[in-house]
Amino acid sequence: MDTNEITFVVKESPEGGYEARALGFSIFTQGETWEELKVMVRDAVKCHFEDTDTPRTIHLHMVRDEVLAP
């Protein structure tokens, strides 16, 4: 797997804030605000990878699921 970049799927948390889960890696984090989430994602990536293997690009893919009544 190309470790030059990593993608996180981000969803709004039912408790408030945001939850982010990395695709292809066992990395999960959360933040109360979008800005806090970005800090937490960077920290989680740093903690997960060795210094030489840290991805250079982090993608945050926001997913929003809505159910509409007909």
N, C-alpha and C positions, 0 to 999 in steps of 0.2 A: 504494500500500500504506500502511496506517495505521502511522505510525511512533511513535504514542503508546505502543505496546507491542511487545514482541518475545518470541518463544518459542524456547527451546532444547530440543532432544531430548537427553537425557542417558542414557548407557549406561555400564555398568561396563566398564572397559578390560581386555582380556586380560592386560595387563602389570601390572594393579593400578591402583587409583584410578578416576577417572571421566573420560569424554570428553563434551564438549558441542558440538553443532552447531546453529547458528541456522537456523530455517526462513525461506527467502526472502532470506537474506543470506549472503555469503561470510565467515562468522565461525565459527572453530573454536578451542576451547581445551580444556585438561585440568587436572586437579588430583589430587593424591594422596589428599586427604580431601574430604568434602562441603563443609566450611568453606573449604578452599583453593579448591575449584572455584567457589564463589560469589564469592570475591574475584577470581579469574581471569576469570570471566564479566563482572563489572562493569567490569574493566579493559579487556577486549576490546571491549565495547560503547562505552566512552568513546573508545577509539582509532579505532573504525570510523566514528563519526558526528561531524559538526560539533557544537559546543556547543549550538546552537539546535535541532538535529534529534535530539538524544539521546532515545530512548524513556524515558518516565516509569515504565513498568512492565516488568519482566523476569520471564517465566515459565520455570520449569525443569520440564520434563516428563520424569520418570524412566521409562525403558523397560527392562523385564527380560524376557529371552527364556530360557525353560527348555524343554528337551526331556525328556519323561518316557517311560520304557520302559513298554510295556503290562503 
